[in-house]
Amino acid sequence: MTKRVLVTVGTTKFDALICAINDASFQFELVRLGYHVLVVQHGRSASVSKKARNLEVQAFDYAASMQEQVQMADLVISHAGAGSIFEALRAHKKLVVVANDTLMDDHQQELAMELAKRKLIVHGHPHALLQSLQEAHVHELLQYEPGTAENIAKEIDVAMGFG
C-alpha cells in the first residue's frame, strides 16, 4: 500500500506552508518515513514543486470536498481551520496543524494549541515543519472522540453550580 500525505491550506493564501513542503529536506524526510505520494491542496498559494525525488507530487487549487483525499491519506498536514482539523480527526488521521499567522485573528492558533495540549494533533509552524513531521511519527497521538450535546449540557450544569 502506498503511503500518502495530504497537505491542505484551505481557501486562503498560505505561501509559508507551501514553501516548507517544497523544501528538499522535508520531501527527503517524507520518503525516509515511507511516504510515496504527496497531495497538495494549495488554494491561492505559491506553486507546488513537482520535482521531488522518489515522491509523486499531485497538486490542485480547490475541491468541492476534501473527504476523499482525507480518507486516502495516512498523514494530514493542515492549516488550522476548524473544518479541516475536525474532518481529519473524525477520520482518525495522524494530523499536523500549521496555523497561518498572517491571518487577522488568533483563533486558529488557539484551537491548534488546545488540541495539541490534549495530544490530538501535532501543532507545527512553517519554519519548523520538518521537526513537526518527525514529532508526528515519534509521539503517539490520542484518537479523537466526538462530544455529545449531553456531555456539553453536563459541563454547563457544573459550571453554573447545578451539578
C-alpha positions as CSV (number, residue, x, y, z in Angstrom):
1,M,0.0,0.0,0.0
2,T,1.4,3.4,-1.0
3,K,1.6,5.8,1.9
4,R,0.2,9.3,1.2
5,V,0.5,12.7,2.8
6,L,-2.2,15.3,2.2
7,V,-1.4,19.0,2.7
8,T,-4.3,21.4,2.7
9,V,-4.1,25.2,3.0
10,G,-7.9,25.9,2.7
11,T,-9.3,28.8,0.7
12,T,-6.7,31.4,1.6
13,K,-3.1,32.0,0.6
14,F,-0.5,30.2,2.8
15,D,2.8,30.6,0.9
16,A,4.9,29.8,4.1
17,L,3.4,26.3,4.3
18,I,3.8,25.7,0.6
19,C,7.4,26.9,0.8
20,A,8.0,24.5,3.7
21,I,6.7,21.4,1.8
22,N,8.7,22.4,-1.3
23,D,11.9,22.2,0.7
24,A,14.1,19.2,-0.4
25,S,14.9,18.2,3.2
26,F,11.2,18.0,4.0
27,Q,10.5,15.9,1.0
28,F,13.5,13.7,1.7
29,E,12.2,13.0,5.2
30,L,8.8,12.1,3.8
31,V,10.4,9.4,1.6
32,R,12.6,8.3,4.5
33,L,9.4,7.8,6.6
34,G,7.9,5.6,3.8
35,Y,5.7,8.1,2.0
36,H,5.5,7.9,-1.7
37,V,2.7,10.3,-2.6
38,L,2.3,14.0,-1.6
39,V,-1.1,15.5,-2.4
40,V,-1.3,19.3,-2.0
41,Q,-4.4,21.4,-2.0
42,H,-2.7,24.9,-2.4
43,G,-5.6,27.3,-2.7
44,R,-4.3,30.7,-3.8
45,S,-0.8,30.0,-2.6
46,A,2.5,29.8,-4.5
47,S,3.1,26.9,-6.9
48,V,4.0,23.5,-5.6
49,S,7.3,22.0,-6.8
50,K,6.6,18.7,-8.5
51,K,10.4,17.9,-8.9
52,A,10.6,15.7,-5.8
53,R,12.9,12.7,-5.8
54,N,11.2,9.4,-5.2
55,L,8.0,11.2,-4.3
56,E,4.9,11.6,-6.6
57,V,3.5,15.1,-6.1
58,Q,-0.1,15.9,-7.0
59,A,-1.4,19.5,-6.7
60,F,-4.7,21.2,-7.1
61,D,-6.2,24.5,-6.0
62,Y,-9.6,23.7,-4.7
63,A,-12.0,20.8,-4.4
64,A,-15.7,20.7,-3.6
65,S,-15.0,18.2,-0.9
66,M,-11.8,17.1,0.7
67,Q,-13.3,14.0,2.3
68,E,-12.0,11.5,-0.3
69,Q,-8.5,13.0,-0.1
70,V,-8.6,12.9,3.7
71,Q,-9.7,9.2,3.7
72,M,-6.9,8.2,1.4
73,A,-4.2,10.0,3.4
74,D,-2.0,8.4,6.1
75,L,-0.9,11.8,7.3
76,V,-2.6,15.1,7.0
77,I,-0.8,18.4,7.3
78,S,-3.4,21.1,7.5
79,H,-4.0,24.8,8.0
80,A,-5.7,25.5,11.3
81,G,-9.2,25.9,10.0
82,A,-11.7,24.1,12.3
83,G,-13.5,22.3,9.5
84,S,-10.3,20.9,8.1
85,I,-9.0,19.9,11.5
86,F,-12.1,18.1,12.6
87,E,-12.6,16.4,9.2
88,A,-9.2,14.8,9.7
89,L,-9.7,14.0,13.4
90,R,-13.1,12.3,12.7
91,A,-11.3,10.2,10.0
92,H,-8.7,9.2,12.7
93,K,-5.8,10.6,10.7
94,K,-2.4,11.5,12.1
95,L,-2.5,15.3,11.9
96,V,0.0,18.1,11.9
97,V,-1.8,21.5,12.2
98,V,0.0,24.7,11.0
99,A,-1.7,27.9,11.8
100,N,-1.4,30.7,9.2
101,D,-0.2,33.6,11.4
102,T,-0.7,36.1,8.5
103,L,-4.5,35.9,9.1
104,M,-6.1,38.7,11.2
105,D,-7.1,36.9,14.4
106,D,-5.5,34.2,16.5
107,H,-8.5,31.8,17.0
108,Q,-6.8,29.2,14.7
109,Q,-3.6,29.4,16.7
110,E,-5.6,29.0,20.0
111,L,-7.5,26.0,18.6
112,A,-4.3,24.3,17.4
113,M,-2.6,24.9,20.8
114,E,-5.5,23.4,22.7
115,L,-5.8,20.3,20.5
116,A,-2.0,19.8,20.8
117,K,-2.3,20.1,24.6
118,R,-4.9,17.4,24.5
119,K,-2.4,15.2,22.4
120,L,-4.8,15.0,19.5
121,I,-2.6,16.8,16.9
122,V,1.0,18.0,16.5
123,H,1.0,21.8,16.4
124,G,3.5,22.9,13.8
125,H,5.0,26.0,12.2
126,P,6.1,26.5,8.6
127,H,9.7,27.3,9.7
128,A,9.8,24.0,11.7
129,L,7.7,21.7,9.6
130,L,10.4,19.1,9.3
131,Q,10.6,18.9,13.1
132,S,6.7,18.6,13.3
133,L,6.8,15.8,10.8
134,Q,9.3,13.9,12.8
135,E,7.4,14.6,16.0
136,A,4.2,13.2,14.5
137,H,6.0,9.9,13.9
138,V,7.6,9.7,17.4
139,H,4.7,10.7,19.6
140,E,1.5,8.6,19.9
141,L,-1.4,10.9,19.4
142,L,-4.8,10.2,21.0
143,Q,-7.8,9.2,19.0
144,Y,-10.5,11.9,18.7
145,E,-13.8,11.1,20.3
146,P,-16.6,13.5,19.2
147,G,-18.5,15.0,22.1
148,T,-22.2,14.9,22.5
149,A,-24.8,17.5,23.5
150,E,-25.3,15.6,26.7
151,N,-21.7,16.0,27.8
152,I,-21.8,19.7,27.0
153,A,-25.0,20.1,29.0
154,K,-23.4,18.4,32.0
155,E,-20.3,20.7,31.8
156,I,-22.6,23.7,31.7
157,D,-24.6,22.5,34.7
158,V,-21.3,22.0,36.6
159,A,-20.1,25.5,35.6
160,M,-23.4,27.0,36.7
161,G,-23.4,25.2,40.0
162,F,-26.3,22.8,39.2
163,G,-24.3,19.6,39.1
